[in-house]
Amino acid sequence: MSTTQLTLDEIYNLARTALLNAGSNEEMADIVADTVTKAERDGSHSHGLFRIPGYVASLKSGKVNKNADPKVEYITPVLVRCDADHGYAPLAHSRCLNMLTEAAKTYGIAMAQITKSHHFAALWPETEALAEKGLVAFSCVNYMPMVAPFGAKEKVYGSNPVAFAWPREGKPPVVFDMATAAMAMGDIQIAARDGKELAPGIGLDEKGNPTTDPAAIDPNTGDGMILPFGGYKGSHIAMMVELLSGPLLGETVSFETKKLDNNDGGPPAGGQFILAMSPELTSGTPDWGTGADSLFAKLKSFEGLRLPGERRHKNRLDTGPRTVNTTLIETIKNLA
Ligand code: NDP
């Protein structure tokens, strides 16, 4: 695989130009390019430049609103509703996270209900942003059917990521952000692109037989399907994500979403559930961090154990160029 070194500014400009050329207004192009650049900076490659062709496809097809203008309002003092106006999710976050933060800091707990949003990124940016303001955050989104529920041989669930962030005084938050599928779809596509075989237990082929061939699993290019992580337990968490980011918000579940999507390769319209809690108010003490720090110190005492988020935060310290697949760069440049 041929690679090219790009500075973070070059990554940002490559992404922004592609989005602007596809018709996005400047506000959304700036915000999405920033999200993409942060993904590359942190080493979240499956949600960085790799996503630009999908972002562009949905702008060009008209599925995503090039001039989206999300509307945000308090439905109750602790429920923030954000109608994303069919724009990309980071734009909705830029409009609603401050109101969510204010409500959680005032009342102890608050929820954001985001609808008509197109989420094509990692979930750590929004949960980590809330934790950086001193809040405990949880978020999830459903997608389009690509995961077979435990016991089934049909795609029903999305890869349904869940993200959780815990704030720490003077240190980066502890953040986990993971698909409830055995492997995120982007990583399966990257493995297929790079001709790599997968470990057993990741997915099934079109007939429902186990396979390690990423191309046979990829639900976008064939009739294969991914398995949930952790057998029936992961399957139930994936079901929870369907419900929290779908019916709870007045939005669709993944297999219904597909019927409404134009299959242009970009993300479908859907909901996002975000919960924010003030540990100071819920614990009743300004020393709420002590117990958590003791757990993290215990965990760190085990050789070889690292906290989730640490890899990204370490990568972030490097402000130098990033290694990017050369073919991907050419593809993005040729999108216009
Ligand atoms: P990974 O399996 O790579 O990682 C999951 C979490 O575990 C991360 O927080 C990671 O931290 C942590 N982790 C990984 N390895 C270790 C380790 N050895 N020790 C301790 N912690 C570890 O993530 P996934 O592949 O499941 O998901 C990738 C991304 O895909 C997520 O950001 C998710 O939001 C996104 N996604 C988005 C979708 C969408 O619809 N928008 C759909 C599905 C997935 P660290 O980051 O520090 O490595």
Residues whose N, C-alpha, C, O or C-beta is under 5 A from the ligand:
A	BS01	NDP	H119 F120 A121 A122 L123 N142 Y143 S159 N160 P161 V175 F176 D177 M178 A179 A184 R306 L307 P308 G309 E310 R311 R312
